[in-house]
Amino acid sequence: MSGIGDLATAALRRLDAETAHDLALAALRHGLVPACGPDDPRLATTLAGLALPNPIGLAAGFDKNAAALGGLTRLGFGFVECGSVTPRPQPGTPKPRLFRLTEDRAVINRMGFNNAGLEVFAANLARRPAGLVTGANLGANKESEDRAADYVAGLRRLRGLSDYFTINISSPNTPGLRALQGRDQLDDLLGRAAAARGRDPVPLFLKIAPDLSPDEIAEIVAAAAAHGLDGVIVSNTTLDRPADLRSAHAGESGGLSGRPLRARAEAALEAAAAANAGRLTLIAAGGIESGRDVLDRLKSGASAVQFYSALVYGGPGLVRRLKQELLAALAAEGFADVRAVVGPALTTR
């Protein structure tokens, strides 16, 4: 089946990026992907109290409407984050808005929170397969006059349907959204979100941009801890354009993800871990494409990782390969299991 998956991936790459993405989602919805099989017990871990069969998750942006969860389960992810979802449906930015930078193993997107809205998202979550840890990534409508209220609406509507929530204030494709990372606006947003969550024990995470200084990251970590959040996802796409990008699409506007984001995402994780002092769970994202990358992020203080862009190039067999590489990397460094890596990182931050 891996050979068939490779052929399908190669065929999809001949299409424009968004068409290929839509076809991949359709294949997943219909279960037209090989099943990964059970995980090695050495990969099991926890994320803010959630039991995971492995620490490798799918980042938000791939399945915006939680429509392909059955197929994503077959790929072998330890957890899946869907969205971003906004209270009202919105079309996003005009096409073309998704670009492969093949020579750079990267993607640029300016999707603009295109999604079918909370009601469709909620209906799909209600039908999700048993056993798959699923998160809802919450966004705000572009035209909203009170964006904090949009996040609160998402928390309230999806209560009981999602295993965790992520407040996404770091997409570069909704004008003004990243301004919510400033301390005054952030305190208002997180205070209202915490009040909406009330005593509900479901974990609540905050997703931040990599285009922040260490001091800014420390300020955000402090705010998240002060408002009782459970963790921070480090990080979203970048507006930066490294000078060594080779693709003809390098000048497209939007958020850059994939291999060129790795160094910036690693630096952001290190800054978050240094500021964290064990208060919050950290999830690493950005430029992850191998089992060694996974282990390195766990050693840097993350409890789990997420990726999306690597799936564009690695195809449906990528998750299986990453887990095999992670097991080999653990053995090479003398770790008995994933918990042996995560545990010391959490206690020494």
C-alpha positions, 0 to 999 in steps of 0.5 A: 500500500505504501507504493500506491500511496507514493504514486497517489502523492506524486499524482497530486503534486501535478495539480495546483496545491488547493485542488490537490488538497481538496482531493486528498481530503476527499480520499481521507473522507472515503477511507482511501488510505492505508491503515497504519496499525497499532502503535508501539507502547514506547510511543505512548505519552500524555498531553495536558492530561490527555492519553496519546498513543504517540506524540505526533499530531496533525496541525490545524489547517489541513482539515478545517471542517473536521470532515475527514477524521476517519481517514486521518485516524487510519494515518496513525496520528496520535492526535488531530487538530481541526480548524481553524473554525470561525463562528460564521462561514467565510470563503477566505481570500481569493484563489490562488492562495496555496502554493508549494515551494517544492525546491524548499520543501515548504508551503505558503498559504494565505487561506484566510480562515476559509471554513464552513462555520461552527454548525458544520464543524460541530456536526462533524465532530459529533460523528468523529471516530472513537478513541481519536484525540481531537482538538478544535482550533478556534479563529475569528471572523474577518469582519467581526467587531469583537474578535474575543467574542468569536473565540468565546462562541467557539468554546461554548458551541463545541463544549463536550465535542472536542478533547481540547481547544486552541485559541489561534491568534497567530494566523498572518492571513486575517488582518489585525489578528496578530495584534491580539498577542499584545498583552492588553488585548491578550489579557482581555481575550484570555480572561473572557475565554477562561470565564467561558470555559468555567470549570470545564476541565478540557485543556485550552491552548494558545497558538503563537507566531514564530515572529516574536522576540524572546521577551514577547514570547515570555510575556505571552507565556506569562499571560497564558499561565496567569489566565489558567491556560494549559499550554502553548503551541509554538508556532504558527507560520512565519511572515519571514522569507529566508534569503535562500528560498529557491522556489518561484513562489517565494515572493507570494504573500502569506504564511510560510511553513515547512523546512525553512521554518525549522530554525525559527520555530526551534528558537521560539520553542527554546524561548517559550521553554526558558520562560515557562518554568514548568507552568504550561504544556508546550506543543512544538510545530514548524519544520518537523519532517523526521523522527529526529526532528520529533525527538529534538523538539521533545528534548527542547521541552515539548510534550508533543509535536504537530506538522502539516506541510511535511505531509504534502511532500511525505504523503500518507505513509509519513506518519508511519515513517516518523514513528519508526524513526522516532523509535530508532532515535530513542534507542540510539540515545538510550531512552526507554520510551517517549515519557523518558524524554518528556518527563525530564524536560518538563521538570527542569524547565 
